[in-house]
């Protein structure tokens, strides 16, 4: 155990999170007739500490409002423009001149989303996607913006042929050669990333009889083991993203990062839209933000610092489809919160200090909701244990220091000469400390988290001669 842990404890939440955390943004859709002005929206974003936003066009009023705000912006070239952008370099160049060059860098445009979920576009624009991306990149080069602005395209999970188990993830065969292979080559050559839209809500809604709601909402649960790679998953979003990573790996494109350009949960739905509620939306988005800001990757990519854009900023009354489509917003059009979600690491600390002592409890609705202990099949008693995850020495040491210090875990048995000192490994000592804290809190929801450095098991762990209670 590090002799410096006393000085580390007080800084655990802030340093650990800021050093390793990902980034949270929000989608600013405007299919509504009652939204505040773009100027008010920018003030709202700044007041919430949101420093990334994604829009679905290049409306000049919106882009001017964002100027000087220091908010990073992802803009969209709509699907309807793909054909011309692909066929005419002049169209792509003129579009970049009018919509990018005229605003950047005062408006900090960081990426262009070329189309949106093109593969399910009823106008069949798939064949134009990669040529349009190339022409837009050529235009960025002309204006010397190619080093500042990335180009990609948001892909829906329907582009996967297989997604379960995650290790079997693969793309639809008919898309691999004509689209994915050239697109991945383009992303690699330009140092860009794959944009993915992922909604666990849809999977849960369609399969609520087999998918646990706790699993979908990042709440404590026994987890699901992938038979292909042996990794254990404790939330559905991780499983979905790792299916995409596996599909990319199968094509030998492991080096391309991933950004989640859309994910969210509706606060209201029709009677047949199972799981759509304010409580569940608050839990999904709140727990997701907590997880991203504290630096958790996925089981397959544990060191990935993910950027995630929540969908969406407002409820949008002009959208077609079921009620859920109009109720994904974090805010009502009058700028009041639909429910409470922390957007920054400082907000997370405030929530933690005000609510339950359980580290990383279920956030939402202005509360930390403590669920009942998770049951498991391990010994037939429903018992669960908390053990360390392999997240790297630095992160694990900081989590261990926190558990034994501010967390109040009983760490006497892992001191030199004590019963559980051997094996003298960081993962063994951390597992003992994490489980001590877990037991101390009555196995409360969220108490086996430690910034993503711990997970639940249903079999009693054993390290050397040390037995866990």
Secondary structure, DSSP 8 states (H G I E B T S, - for coil): --TTHHHHHTTHHHHHHHHH--EEEEEE----SS---HHHHHHHHHHTT--EEEESS--HHHHHHHTTS--EEEEEE-GGGHHHHHH-HHHHHHHHIIIIITTTTTS-EEEEEEEESGGG-TT--GGGHHHHHHHHHHHHHHTT-TTT-EEEEEEEGGGEEE-SSGGG-EE-HHHIIIIIHHHHHHHHHHT-EEEEE--HHHHHHH-TTTS-HHHHTT-----EE-TTT--EESSHHHHHHHHHHHHHHHTT-TTSEEEEEEE---S---TTSTT-SHHHHHHHHHHHHHHHHTT---SSSTT---EEEES-SB--TT--SSGGGG---SB-TTS-BSS----SHHHHHHHHHHS-SSTT-EEETTEEE-------SSSSS---EEEE----HHHHHHHHHHHHTTT----GGGSTTSTT--S--HHHHHHHHHHHHHHHTTS-TTSS-GGGTEEEESS--EETTEE--
